[in-house]
Amino acid sequence: MKALVFKEHGSLTTANIQLQEMPIPEPGPHEVLVEIKAAALNRLDLWVLEGWPSLRLQLPHIMGSDGAGIITAVGQNISPNQWQVGDRVAINPGLSCGQCPYCRLGQDNRCVRFAVLGEHVPGVFAQYQTIPASNLLTLPDHVSFATAAAATLVTLTAWHSLITAGGLRAGEDVLIVGAGGGVNTAAIQIAKLAGARTVYVVGSDDEKLARAQALGADVLINRQREDWSKAIYKLTNKLGVDIVVDNVGAATYPASLRALGRGGRLLTVGNTSGPEVEIDNRFIFGKHLSLIGSTMSTQQDFETALHMVFDGHIQAVIDTICPLADGLTALQRLAASDVSGKLVLEP
């Protein structure tokens, strides 16, 4: 099979990122083999490529966390009542053991052996991949593979962060830092569905902000024209907002903390500008703030979030669909932040 791989950590080049022939994997007893019909890029792909000291991968490594496709083979312990060859499926990229104390409590994204497709194990930028049967969700006929792939990781991540971990309540004000990223476009829609009173969005240009408005954003702030934390201060009558969704990290944390009102929560699932942040602790205790992080979601939140997509309540925002062979170009666009929505590959 063909797969998009990198040969070593670091460089985003044709010498390192290649479409390569790899063996088709065999499903284990509790796994199925999925023919991948669509796979979507995430900022995570660039972080994995860069690598970090504790990350140990077998190289070459197949990239990609988000995918959807058709079952082509099932493991020996999979009954026909579970899954059959020919079933259309969406894939939960978060892998858990199902046995540790966290898994037994239904907190499987806190699993002591938690892993993510494309991050810790081979991913879905390939024609085929084996997936645990418990990580699948039936994909309705009216939902395209591209939609499912584009929606999965960002929607489940945003849902778990805002609703399960962040406890967003109807009538609260939400500020989302960034208008074009996948998690942020999902967060805008989820905040409105949850009954947020006002959804503020900070963006880098008017085009991205217009798309955010189309998804439900109430107030748009162009960070190129004004200091957005001061703008929030004025717009909220000096009260601040209840929740800030900030996945940028180092470049924006100080302003995000200033934008929060008393008792506010800063939610984070990433750090596109770097992992090391500077925090003025006086904001934390002086305003009774909470800093809440989360990774991926539970299986229950995955199913809830994806059904919101299937039912048309949440839109998967797709920038471009291209062949797997154009994967390097897509990764370069992602690295340059030259996207508004998701980039989808079709093996």
N, C-alpha and C positions, 0 to 999 in steps of 0.2 A: 504494500500500500504506500501511497505518498503521504508524507507528513512534513510539516514545517517545524524545523528544529534549530537549536543553536548548539554550537560545538564547544564553546567556552564562555564563561561569564565575561560581560563587559561590552563588547563592541556591537553596534547596530549597523553591520556591514554585510555585503554580499558574500564575503569570505566566511562569515560566522553564521549568518542566518540563511538557511538553504532549504529548498524543497528536496527531500531525500526519500529514497525507498527504505521502508522499515517493514519488519515482519508483522503480519496481522496477529494480534494477541488472541490467546485462547481464554474463553471465560472460565472462571473458577466455579465451584459448586453453587455459590450464591450470587453469581454475576450473570450478566447478559452481555452479548456483543452488539454494539450499536453502530450502524452505518451512519456516520455523521453527515447530515445534510446541510447544516449551517453552524457556524461557530463565530462568536463575537469577541472582539478585543476588549481588554481592560487595562487600566494603568498598572494593574498588578503584573501584567506580562513584562512590562519594562523593568519593574523592580526585581522580578525573578531573573531576568537577563543580567541585570547589574550584579545581583547576588549579595549575600551578606555572610559573615563568618560562620554562622551555625547552619547554613544551608548546604546540604550535601546531596548532590544529584548525580545520577548516572548519565554520563554524556555520550552521545548527543541526546539532548532533552527535547521532548515534544512539548511545545508551548500550548497555552490556551485553556481557559477554565469554563467558558460558557458554550454549551452546545445543545443541539436537538437533532433527532434523527429517527431511524427505523430499526427495530430489533431484528437481527439476522441470525442469531443463535442464542440459546439459553443454557445455563449451567445445569448440572444433573439434579440439583436440589430445588430447581424452580418449577413449581406446578403450573399447569395450564390455567389455573384460576388466578395466578399472579400475572404472568406475562407470557405472550406467545410471539413467535416469529411473525413479523409484519406489523406489530403494534407501533404506532407513532408515539414518541416519548419526548418529554422535556427532562433535563438532567439537573439535579442538585449537585453543584460542584464541591460541596462540603462533605468530607468523609469522616465518619466517626466509628468507634469500636462497638457501640451498643451495649457495653458491659460495665464500664467504669461508673463510679457514683454519679457523675454529672449526666451521663447518658441515661441512667436509670431514673433520674429526676426529670427527663425530658429536656435537659439543657445540653443537647448533643453538640452544639457549637462551642462548648467549653470542654469537650472531651480531652482527656489527657493525651490521646494519640490523634488528635484532630489533624487532618490534612486537607489540602485543596487540590483538585485536579489542575495540572499545569503549574502548580507551585511546588508541591512536595513530591508529586508522582506525575507520570506522563499524562499530558493533557489531550485536548480535543481538536487541535489543529491538525487533523489527520482524517483519512477516509474511514477509519474504524477505531473504536476504543471500547475496552471492557469497563463496565460500570456496575457497582453493586445494585442488585435489584431493588433494595430499599431506597435508593436515591433517585428513583424514576417517578414521573407523574405522567399520566395519560395526556397526550396532546390532542385536543379536539380537531376534527377535520377542518373547521373554519379558521384555525389559527395556523399561520405559515411557520415553517421551521425558522426562518429568519427572525420573525417576531419573537418566538420563544427564546432563541439564542440571545437576542439583543436585550430582552427583558430580564433574564434570569438573575444574574449575580447582582446587578444594580438594584433591582426591585426588592429582592429578598433582603439585601443589605440595608436599604433605606427603610424598609418596613420594620425590620427588627430594631434598628437604631431609634427610629422615631416613636414607634408604637410600643414595642415590648420593653426595650431598655430605657427609652426617654420618657415614656408615659405621657405623650402628647394628649392634651385634653381639649375638648371643644371650647372655643372662646379665647384660646391663648394666641399670642403673637409669635410668629416664627420668622427668623432671618436665615436665609440660605446664601452662603458665601460661594459664589460661582454659579453661572447660568448655563454652561454648556455641557458639563460632565454628566455621565450616565446616572450616577447616584443622585446628583442634584436635580436632574430633570424628573427622576422618580419621586424624590422627596417633595418637590413642589406639588405634585399631584396627590401624594399621600396626605400631606398636610391639609390640603383643601378637603379631601374626602373625610378626614378626621374632624373637620369643623373648625379649623384654625380661623381666628377672626381676621387677621391680616397676615399675608405671606409677603415678606420683603425679600427681594433678590438683588444681590450685587453681581454685576457682570462687567466684562472688559470692553464690550462694544454693543452698539444699538441693535445689531442683527441678532446676537445671542439673547439679548434682553427681550426683543420682540417675540422670539420663540418661547421664552419663559412666560411671557404674558399670555400667549396662546394656550399654555398648559395650565394657567390658573393663577399666576403670580399677580398680586394686587399692586404692589409698589416696586418700581424699578429704579435702581441706583447705578449709574455708570461710574465706576471707580476711577476712570481716566479724567473725569470732570470734577469730582468732589471727594472729600474725605468721608467715606461711608459711615464710619462709626459716629462722627459728629452729625451726619445727616439723620441717622437713626435716633440719636439723642433728641434732635429737634422734632422729628416726625412723631415720636411717642410722648411728646410733652414732658421730656426729661425723665421718663420712667424706664426706658429700655424695653427689650423684648424678653419673652419667657424662655425661648429656645433659640440657640444659634447652631446651625448645622455647618461645621467647619472641617472640611477634609483637606484643606490646603496646608495647615500646619505652621511651620516656622514663620512664614511671611505674614500671617494674618491673626495668629492667636491673641496678641496684645489688643488689637482692635476689636476682636470678637468678645473678649472679656469686658471691654469698656461698653460694648453695645448691649450687654445683658442687664436686665433689671434685677431687683432683689429677689433672691430665691431662684434665679434663672439657671438653666442647664446648657452646657456646651457639649454638643454631641460630635463625636469624631469616629471615622472608620478608616482614615487614611492620612497621608501627609505628602501631597504632591510637591511641596516646596522644600521638603526636608524633614527628618524625624526629630531633630533636636530643637525644642521650642523654649522660648523665654517667657516665664510667667511672673507677673507681679502678684505675689501672694496676698497683698492687701486687698485686691479685688475679690479673691476667693473667700476670705473670712469676713471682709467688710460688707460684702453684699450677699453672703450666704450662698455662694455659687456651688454648683456641682459640675464636675468634669466627668463625662460618661463616654467610655469607649466600648465598642463592640466589634466583633468579627463575624462576617457572614450571618447565618441565621440558623434556627432550629429547623428540623424537617417540617414541623407544624407551620412555622412562619413561611417557609418555602412554599408549601401548598396553598396557604391562605393568600400570599402575595401573587402567586402565579394565577390563581383563579380570578383575582381582580383584573389581571391582564386578559385572561380568556373571556371574561364577561364584558370586557370593553370599558371598565371603570378606570383603568390605568393604560396609558398609551406608551408603547415602546417607541422611542425616538431613534430613528435610524438615519445616519448621515449617508453612508454609501454601502452597497453590497458589491463585492468583487470576488474573483476566483482566488482559491488558496494560493495559487502561483504568485499573486500580487501581495502576499503577506508582508514582505519586507517593506514595500511602499506604504502599506497601511500602518505598520508599526512606526515608520518614520513620520507619518502624518500625526499619529498619536503623540509621539515624543515632542513634536513641534506645536502641540495644542491646536492643530489645524483641523478641528472637528467640532461639530455641534450635534451631539447624539452619538450613536454607536456605529462603529465600523464592523461589518459582517463579512466573513469569508465563507465561500461555498466550495467545499472539497469536490 
